[in-house]
Amino acid sequence: MKSRINSTVIILACVGTGLFLWLLLSVSRDTFPYVRMPSTRVESHETTAVPEQKLLTETPPAYIPNTVHYVYILANTSGDFNFAFSEVLSIYGTAQHLKPDTIYLHTNAPPAALERARSGEAGKYTRLLFQVPNLAIANVEVPTHTRNGKEIHAMEHKSDFVRVKALRDYGGVYLDFDVHPLRDLKPIRESGFAAVTGRQHGGEVNSGVFMNKPHCKLIEMWADGMHDAFDGQWSTHSNGAVTTISEQLVSEPGEVLIMERQAFAPGSWGQDDTVDLLQVHDGETSALDMMDPDGNLPIFETEKITRFSAIKKNPDFADWSRTYLLHAFNHNQRDFQVHGFDRITPRYILERKSNMARAVYPVARELYQQGLIAIDDPYKFNAE
Ligand SMILES: *[C@@H]1O[C@H](CO)[C@@H](O)[C@H](O)[C@H]1NC(C)=O
């Protein structure tokens, strides 16, 4: 009898401790969704690439893993990262909407550059980007030649080879740094398809956004075929090859799902689309003017529609209902005059007067409320 009581007490104590720890963990996660706890910070800074052997022997996952992969190659490995606010918005949008198990940054940066990135020596945005929850650094070799000896000159093309190899080995979601998640991808990742790609302007599949299980047919064919396809042109080996492979494999049950353009890349690099995305609508009230006395910026809820007749489109603004990922193609944003727009700054997003700002405002708002950005921070620190 006595021993039974003792064991009951012990079990209760264990359950109690477990509950307490679980509560503690969930509370700290909810309170600090962005700022990493010190213990995990050390841990994830140590993380490097999963050994290839381990990846190959694992049984394939049932679904596309909830890991996200970015690639950033330093042209000069003695130099520094120099991330901009727009890139911080991309990775924190990933953290907020996708809640990935791990965000991998595949890079050739040596330990010294990584250290300067974490310490703040490479700018506030670079440090912020390196503080995103669950970040892991994966060291990569940057290819200089294709398998058949053709030289790969452009950094973008080197990145193409790195990303496809990474996604072949790890599986997960690949995102360019100008892609902004607007909602969770879980329903697509867990649709049962081994790979999901999306169309862009002009009808090709976009290689700036895709997701797949490790070693699935699409990624193996692409990783192999891009060496033969490479001809030095801008996108023969990337968009070109993945378009041909995606379309071919749709005929094989479960291999590839191709999403419509609006899903991943609604705009384009063209002038009209860029102006439409970025221009400021002067008549709108700035969200900054709606700040409450406690310094809280407003939250804008999306209205849930239950009846066809209730669907009303605002002709002045884009409707992001069909968009999971907004590929903003922002390497071209300075090519034309865009009314009211100069750069992607905290103020520009927090005012919430453009399609771009409306899309990523929830991410910028969270960063602001956490005290991680200031309204008048520039688009980039220590600019070139
Ligand atoms: C690489 O970066 C270092 C440090 O900023 C600089 O001193 C060096 O000149 C750079 N090299 C090239 C080739 O640009």
Ligand as a Chemical Component Dictionary entry (heavy atoms), coordinates in Angstrom:
data_LIG
# 
_chem_comp.id                   LIG 
_chem_comp.type                 NON-POLYMER 
_chem_comp.pdbx_formal_charge   0 
_chem_comp.three_letter_code    LIG 
# 
loop_
_chem_comp_atom.comp_id 
_chem_comp_atom.atom_id 
_chem_comp_atom.alt_atom_id 
_chem_comp_atom.type_symbol 
_chem_comp_atom.charge 
_chem_comp_atom.model_Cartn_x 
_chem_comp_atom.model_Cartn_y 
_chem_comp_atom.model_Cartn_z 
_chem_comp_atom.pdbx_ordinal 
LIG C1 C1 C 0 37.116 41.355 -50.778 1  
LIG O1 O1 O 0 36.720 41.996 -49.575 2  
LIG C2 C2 C 0 37.791 42.491 -48.794 3  
LIG C3 C3 C 0 37.215 42.980 -47.480 4  
LIG O2 O2 O 0 36.173 43.899 -47.691 5  
LIG C4 C4 C 0 38.543 43.581 -49.587 6  
LIG O3 O3 O 0 39.612 44.050 -48.838 7  
LIG C5 C5 C 0 38.997 42.993 -50.904 8  
LIG O4 O4 O 0 39.561 44.008 -51.701 9  
LIG C6 C6 C 0 37.845 42.342 -51.661 10 
LIG N1 N1 N 0 38.369 41.643 -52.852 11 
LIG C7 C7 C 0 37.845 41.841 -54.057 12 
LIG C8 C8 C 0 38.449 41.027 -55.152 13 
LIG O5 O5 O 0 36.919 42.597 -54.282 14 
# 
loop_
_chem_comp_bond.comp_id 
_chem_comp_bond.atom_id_1 
_chem_comp_bond.atom_id_2 
_chem_comp_bond.value_order 
_chem_comp_bond.pdbx_ordinal 
LIG C1 O1 SING 1  
LIG C1 C6 SING 2  
LIG O1 C2 SING 3  
LIG C2 C3 SING 4  
LIG C2 C4 SING 5  
LIG C3 O2 SING 6  
LIG C4 O3 SING 7  
LIG C4 C5 SING 8  
LIG C5 O4 SING 9  
LIG C5 C6 SING 10 
LIG C6 N1 SING 11 
LIG N1 C7 SING 12 
LIG C7 C8 SING 13 
LIG C7 O5 DOUB 14 
# 
